[in-house]
């Protein structure tokens, strides 16, 4: 599991995927999220603007990402 550290209150799902390097563009993120490829906290998520906060877990393209606050 890879940790993704943020300095803001939340990060949107599509931005997390771009930030983590799992997609190259926002358009690619949108298509893949709407196709049901992303799981958030164990369930499918079709909202590309889903707000993720520290403690949330995302599974996408064989990767597991844990959102946390940067120190």
Secondary structure as UniProt FT lines:
FT   STRAND          2..6
FT   STRAND          11..12
FT   HELIX           13..19
FT   TURN            20..21
FT   HELIX           26..34
FT   TURN            35..36
FT   STRAND          39..40
FT   TURN            41..42
FT   STRAND          43..44
FT   TURN            48..49
FT   STRAND          51..52
FT   TURN            54..55
FT   STRAND          57..60
FT   TURN            61..62
FT   STRAND          63..69
//
